[in-house]
Amino acid sequence: MMLKRIMEEVVSELMMNAKVNQKEGYKEAVNDLLALLDSKVAEHEKNIEFNNEELIEKFLADKKLAGCAPGTIKNYQLELQKFKKAINKRVEDINDNDIKAYLASFKGIKNSTTSTKISILKSFFSFLLDEELIIKSPLRRIKRVKEEKNQPKYLRMDEMLQLREAVGDNLRLRSMCEFLFETGCRIGEMVALNIDDIDWESRSVKVRGKGSKERTVYFHTNTSYYLKKYLDRRLDNHPALFTTKIGEPRRVHPRSVQIEIKKLGKKAQIKKGIHPHMFRHTLATHLLNKGMEISTVSEILGHEKLSTTQIYARVTEQRKKEEYNRFIA
């Protein structure tokens, strides 16, 4: 239908040109047709490019207002730009076959990656549907792929001891490790905190998680002790709870924390790669092993769905089996 409209415009203008200039001859008519067709297609593609870019910007603005994290917004933007480049059609002309062909073009990617792509596209087209910019979503027949059930990696308590020994007298790094483990915070939640956010009396802090949802997390004596020592030795007046260790004090970046903790894991000679999120996995596994209700663990971690926390329950069951086999042999 879209191509038909273009052809109709081309034929109409060609006839007008022939009438005005009184051109005759098959060759000239064909050349005129091709030139005009190229011009119309280029103009049409330019309009599509502009229109789709505008719709993506509106969608991203809507997500920002909904409180999505900057990292999530960036992921949406990158994926939709790839999609826009691959399928150069107006959104109302995109169908399920276009979606399938787009997803099939990515060879050798994990099911979880495909699932993320589908999720982003579903969210985008749902927004267009809500805004009445399309009549139906091309994703309505696209099913989510079954994701691999990867069990989260966690630290054993002896490995936690290895990390504590390897950290030495680095109060800043020790404080971050203890804080991540005892609170179960995500790295982004931790680096966004200010000193004034800490309630020392109740040993708690309010953090803003995914979707800007606020929750209270708690920490124990280890975090309290090392955090106070670290803050007492700081000479700057920066409000951030954790600042950079070199140069002008700035709020520490998540990537810097990841690098420091990875280096610490190597120094501690722990074979598995250590990353900040592993402390969160460790806390969840540890609490469930100690008998805490899974619903409470879910609240501490800030999970929207209890099913998200269930994966840690499977980890503890696996651990019980391994321990049984180790001692029964």
C-alpha positions, -999 to 999 in steps of 0.1 A, spaced: 0 0 0 28 24 9 46 16 -24 14 20 -43 10 56 -30 45 64 -41 39 50 -76 7 70 -79 25 102 -70 53 94 -95 29 86 -124 9 117 -117 39 140 -117 54 123 -147 22 129 -167 22 166 -157 58 170 -167 52 154 -201 22 176 -206 41 208 -197 73 201 -216 56 180 -244 82 153 -241 78 122 -262 96 89 -265 98 58 -244 135 63 -233 130 98 -220 98 87 -202 116 58 -185 145 80 -174 121 106 -160 102 78 -142 134 64 -126 147 98 -116 114 108 -100 110 74 -83 145 77 -68 136 112 -56 103 101 -41 118 70 -23 146 92 -9 121 117 3 99 90 18 129 74 36 139 107 50 104 113 64 104 78 79 138 85 95 126 117 110 92 103 121 106 72 138 134 91 155 107 115 170 87 86 182 117 70 199 125 103 217 89 105 229 90 70 242 123 76 260 109 108 276 79 88 288 103 62 304 123 90 321 91 104 336 82 69 348 114 69 368 135 44 348 172 44 357 196 62 333 212 29 324 178 14 314 170 44 293 204 41 275 197 4 268 163 13 254 178 39 232 206 17 218 182 -12 210 156 10 193 183 28 172 194 -7 160 158 -16 152 152 17 134 182 12 112 174 -24 104 137 -18 96 133 14 77 95 15 77 68 37 93 58 21 126 22 16 114 36 -5 85 58 -28 106 44 -63 109 52 -95 128 73 -109 99 95 -78 101 100 -84 138 108 -121 133 133 -113 105 150 -86 128 153 -110 157 166 -138 135 193 -116 121 212 -118 154 232 -151 152 246 -169 182 231 -146 209 218 -159 242 181 -165 248 183 -139 276 195 -113 251 167 -121 226 143 -119 255 156 -84 263 152 -72 227 116 -85 226 108 -69 260 121 -35 248 102 -37 215 70 -48 233 73 -18 256 79 6 227 49 -6 206 27 -7 237 35 30 242 26 37 205 -6 18 210 -15 37 242 -8 70 224 -31 58 195 -2 61 170 -8 26 158 -39 4 156 -23 -29 167 11 -40 179 33 -62 156 46 -79 188 12 -94 198 21 -127 182 57 -127 192 63 -149 222 91 -144 247 118 -170 244 126 -193 272 156 -180 291 184 -201 305 181 -206 342 216 -195 352 221 -198 390 236 -167 406 272 -170 418 277 -162 454 306 -162 479 311 -188 505 318 -175 540 354 -187 538 357 -167 505 343 -136 523 371 -141 549 397 -143 521 384 -110 507 385 -93 541 421 -105 547 432 -94 512 417 -59 515 442 -51 543 440 -15 557 420 -1 528 391 13 548 373 27 518 372 -6 499 365 -26 531 336 -3 538 322 -8 503 324 -46 505 308 -48 539 281 -24 529 273 -43 497 272 -76 516 252 -65 546 226 -44 528 223 -64 496 223 -31 477 228 -28 440 260 -10 431 240 19 416 220 23 447 251 24 469 271 50 449 240 73 448 239 76 486 250 106 506 265 106 541 234 123 554 212 93 542 227 71 569 207 66 601 234 55 625 211 49 654 189 23 636 218 12 613 196 17 583 195 37 551 168 45 525 178 36 490 161 44 457 160 12 436 147 3 402 118 24 390 127 50 417 111 28 443 123 35 478 131 9 504 149 7 537 179 -15 540 199 -24 572 235 -30 580 252 -47 609 282 -39 632 309 -47 606 296 -20 581 290 5 609 325 1 623 344 3 590 322 30 575 327 53 605 364 48 604 365 55 567 344 87 571 365 99 601 396 97 579 382 116 550 393 152 548 369 164 521 334 179 525 318 161 496 283 148 505 287 115 487 290 84 510 318 70 488 341 93 468 370 87 444 403 78 459 426 99 437 424 136 428 396 160 434 369 143 455 340 132 433 312 107 437 326 73 429 315 58 396 300 22 396 326 11 370 355 22 394 340 0 421 337 -29 398 374 -26 388 385 -23 424 365 -54 436 377 -74 406 413 -67 415 406 -75 452 392 -109 441 424 -117 422 445 -105 452 425 -129 474 432 -157 449 395 -165 445 392 -184 412 357 -172 402 355 -136 390 343 -112 417 319 -84 410 298 -61 432 265 -78 425 280 -111 439 277 -96 474 239 -92 468 237 -128 457 257 -138 488 235 -120 512 203 -136 497 218 -171 498 231 -166 533 198 -153 547 178 -182 531 203 -207 545 198 -192 579 160 -198 576 147 -163 567 114 -163 550 118 -158 512 92 -130 513 113 -111 537 145 -117 516 125 -104 486 116 -72 505 153 -66 516 165 -70 480 137 -48 466 124 -75 442 90 -66 426 81 -103 422 87 -131 446 96 -153 416 127 -133 412 139 -143 446 130 -180 440 163 -185 421 182 -181 454 160 -208 470 171 -231 442 207 -222 450 203 -232 487 186 -265 477 216 -272 454 240 -263 482 222 -287 506 225 -315 482 262 -308 476 269 -307 514 250 -339 519 269 -357 492 302 -344 506 295 -356 541 278 -389 532 307 -401 510 
